[in-house]
Amino acid sequence: MNAISSASPEVATAAGLARRFQSMICNRETVALKPWLHDAATGPMSSFARGIRRDVEAVQAALTLPWSTGPVEGKINKLKLIKRSMYGRAGMDLLRSRIIGT
């Protein structure tokens, strides 16, 4: 990794920003969000930073609030899989019966 970082300063910058972002998310550090966004505004992660800046309230809520959509993500994924497998073949009645079982 050091060889890649020394060969490309842009890669080193992106890797450093990615590590800081991961640490910020894992440790729920809300105060680190603004400095990270400022540092990431230019350079290799600028597009990602712009996306976060567009929905900064949601990111701050994710860092501060204890709620998560994790428990329902599996159910949502299963629903989308069933829906995709039935695309163009059936209506809402069959989809409802496959999901609910009624």
Residue pairs with C-beta under 8 A, 6 or more apart in sequence:
1 15
4 11
4 12
5 11
5 12
5 15
6 12
10 43
10 44
11 44
13 43
13 44
13 45
14 43
14 44
14 45
17 36
17 39
17 40
17 43
17 44
17 45
18 45
20 32
20 36
20 39
21 36
21 40
23 29
23 32
24 32
24 33
24 36
24 63
25 63
28 63
28 64
29 63
30 60
30 63
30 64
33 56
33 59
33 60
33 63
36 49
37 49
37 52
37 53
37 56
40 46
40 48
40 49
41 49
41 50
52 59
79 99
82 95
82 98
82 99
83 95
86 94
86 95
86 98
96 102
